[in-house]
Amino acid sequence: MASVWERIGEAAGYAIGAAIFGPSVALARRERRIMRRAFHEWLDEIDAERLPPPDRGHSKRSGNLRGAERLPFEVELDPFDKRARVDVALALGRDVRTELSKVGRHAIVRGTNLDADTANEIAREVEASALLRVDTCTLDVRKDRLVLDLPAPRDADTWRAIERAISVLAESLSRRFSSYR
């Protein structure tokens, strides 16, 4: 947590920046700072390790999701595009390929190698999960990974809800596809 003097200095810096560069630049910088703060607050709770970012300004970390079992993951934040990507390692017993898009309260299967009933069941799980806090996202499930691409949340509580939703979904997929049927 930043001290009072750091926050005052930061606010003064943004005020001076707004006067020099204009309000739109100051608002964009403030929004990126809010996204980064929420991102790092959530990841500091789970002791995620910092990784070298792929591009300047991006943040990247790895760690284990909290849940019934530990799931290794990597997460990347791009504050300029206001996007985040969560990549969770899975070990499914079947060759599973499913792409879902979530818009509002509905999850739509975009492509899959599963039968229609199973794919729709996975879509219903996504609809019923805590991913409801996210307006739009894409979910790519493979035999060895689950990748979630979403707009970057602005608060740590949303990140925690996403973590719980991904943990539950990954554990459900692991149980469902643990062996060949």
MOCOR-V51969 format. One record per residue. N is the residue number from 1. PSI is psi as a letter, one per 20 degrees, with the letter a starting at -180 (NA if undefined). D_CENTER is the distance of its C-alpha to the mean C-alpha in Angstrom with 1 decimal. Layout:
n | psi | d_center
N | PSI | D_CENTER
N | PSI | D_CENTER
This chain:
n | psi | d_center
1 | p | 22.6
2 | q | 24.6
3 | r | 28.3
4 | g | 30.1
5 | h | 31.7
6 | g | 28.5
7 | h | 27.1
8 | g | 30.5
9 | g | 30.7
10 | g | 27.2
11 | g | 28.3
12 | g | 31.6
13 | g | 30.0
14 | h | 27.9
15 | g | 31.1
16 | g | 33.0
17 | h | 30.4
18 | h | 30.4
19 | h | 34.2
20 | g | 34.3
21 | i | 31.5
22 | q | 31.2
23 | h | 28.9
24 | h | 26.3
25 | g | 25.5
26 | g | 25.4
27 | h | 23.0
28 | g | 20.6
29 | g | 20.7
30 | g | 20.3
31 | g | 17.2
32 | h | 15.6
33 | g | 16.9
34 | g | 15.4
35 | g | 11.8
36 | g | 12.6
37 | g | 14.3
38 | g | 11.6
39 | g | 9.1
40 | h | 12.2
41 | g | 13.5
42 | g | 10.9
43 | h | 11.1
44 | h | 14.8
45 | h | 15.2
46 | j | 14.3
47 | l | 16.2
48 | q | 13.7
49 | p | 15.8
50 | p | 15.7
51 | q | 16.0
52 | p | 17.9
53 | q | 15.9
54 | h | 16.7
55 | q | 17.9
56 | p | 19.3
57 | i | 17.2
58 | r | 13.9
59 | q | 12.3
60 | p | 11.4
61 | r | 11.5
62 | q | 12.1
63 | b | 13.1
64 | p | 13.4
65 | q | 11.5
66 | p | 14.0
67 | a | 15.7
68 | h | 19.1
69 | q | 18.6
70 | p | 16.7
71 | o | 14.2
72 | q | 13.7
73 | r | 10.4
74 | q | 9.5
75 | p | 6.7
76 | p | 7.9
77 | p | 8.3
78 | n | 11.0
79 | i | 12.6
80 | h | 15.5
81 | i | 13.9
82 | l | 11.4
83 | q | 8.5
84 | q | 5.3
85 | p | 5.2
86 | p | 4.6
87 | o | 8.3
88 | p | 10.1
89 | p | 13.9
90 | r | 16.1
91 | m | 19.9
92 | q | 21.1
93 | i | 24.8
94 | q | 24.9
95 | n | 24.0
96 | p | 21.2
97 | o | 19.8
98 | p | 18.0
99 | p | 16.1
100 | q | 14.9
101 | p | 14.2
102 | p | 13.5
103 | o | 15.6
104 | c | 16.5
105 | j | 17.5
106 | p | 18.2
107 | p | 16.6
108 | p | 18.7
109 | o | 19.4
110 | h | 19.8
111 | q | 21.2
112 | q | 22.0
113 | j | 24.6
114 | r | 24.8
115 | r | 27.4
116 | h | 26.7
117 | g | 26.8
118 | g | 24.3
119 | g | 21.8
120 | h | 22.4
121 | g | 22.0
122 | g | 18.5
123 | h | 17.8
124 | h | 19.4
125 | g | 17.3
126 | g | 14.1
127 | h | 16.1
128 | i | 17.2
129 | r | 14.0
130 | j | 12.1
131 | i | 9.9
132 | h | 13.0
133 | i | 11.6
134 | p | 9.6
135 | g | 12.5
136 | q | 11.6
137 | r | 9.2
138 | q | 10.5
139 | p | 10.4
140 | o | 12.7
141 | p | 14.4
142 | r | 17.0
143 | h | 19.5
144 | i | 17.8
145 | q | 14.0
146 | o | 11.2
147 | p | 8.8
148 | p | 6.1
149 | p | 6.5
150 | r | 6.1
151 | p | 8.0
152 | p | 7.1
153 | q | 7.9
154 | i | 11.4
155 | q | 11.8
156 | h | 11.0
157 | h | 12.0
158 | h | 9.3
159 | g | 6.8
160 | g | 9.5
161 | h | 9.8
162 | g | 6.5
163 | g | 7.5
164 | g | 10.9
165 | g | 10.3
166 | g | 8.9
167 | g | 11.7
168 | g | 14.2
169 | g | 13.5
170 | g | 13.8
171 | h | 16.9
172 | g | 18.3
173 | h | 18.1
174 | g | 19.6
175 | g | 22.4
176 | h | 23.1
177 | k | 23.3
178 | h | 24.6
179 | r | 27.9
180 | q | 29.7
181 | NA | 31.4
